[in-house]
Amino acid sequence: MEQNKINGYVLVNSEKFNRAIFGTVGAEGKMTGGVGEGASPEAILAEYDKLGGLILKDGVKMEMGSFYDFENKCPREIAMPAPAAAPMPKAKKAKKAK
């Protein structure tokens, strides 16, 4: 599987990557959304982030909202890439009493 890379970030989900650029088929078969093929790398990262796509930097998962401001519903003027919180450790199974 080919990985999409932009500015050193790996955009893992190819379907969301394509939707970020080209959009989706909407009513009456017209394309809606997407930033277009000529969009800047920053615009593509923001749109991909908006779609909830997994973004990795050096193998580390980036926090959703690093490139898109969900509160203000717009791309961030200055990206704030931050590693996602570490996953919770798996719970150990309780041993059966004998």
Secondary structure, DSSP 8 states (H G I E B T S, - for coil): ---EEETTEEE--HHHHHHHHH-EE-GGG-EE----TT--HHHHHHHHHHTT--EEETTEEB-TTSSEETTTTEE-SS----B---------------
